[in-house]
């Protein structure tokens, strides 16, 4: 009986101790979660070329000053992944006041005009962005065509544009950045222009892999060429180079 009596006396004490521990834990958590020390002040972004930090914050629905521990990193990642320009995203808290993000972008390889402005296309022909005014970007502008009824998230079906994108898929990023424009002269004849206005006459949309290789070699040689070049013509088996007068 005495043992049971002692146990009954200790039980309320254990209960109160448990409640007290819970209250203290809740208070500490509340202090941590809502402390001004642990509020979001900045994000550090790696892997982006086209998206700015402000773009990332807007897409992720973040704002400076919100409690860091209330941010659900998996929710932030899902929001980022819903944007077509983001292929992969990793989000981690960095105490006391930052979020670290590693972003893999869907990279645009060409710009094309549409009825309401311009569209960015990735290598597969997916529209990943749209805007009214032409931006300054180090990727080619496709001229000679205007797309209709194509919006963000759509896949471009135009066969000429698809052939151009296939050609651009074969070109490395360094060479791609040296091409300012690809002009559709006719449905089956293309001319590319370098950033220094040198013509690359691609001609008919055939032997595109070979012409892509020739284009990269030409652009590499162009950097060290002692001669001013007007154009290079890849229509023939042996490329023809015309020097500027």
Secondary structure, 3 states (H helix, E strand, C coil): CHHHHHHHHHHHHHHHHHHHHHHHHHHHHHHHHHCHHHECCEEEEECCCCCCHHHHHHHHCCCCCCEHHHCCHHHHHHHHHCCCCEEEEEEEEECCCEEEEEEEECCCCEEEEECCEEEEECCCCEEEEEECCCCCCCCEEEEEEEECCCCCCCECCCHHHHHHHHHHHCCCHHHHCCEEEEEEEECCEEEEEECCCCEEEEECCCCHHHHHHHHHHHHHHHCCCCCCEEEEECCCCCCEEEECC
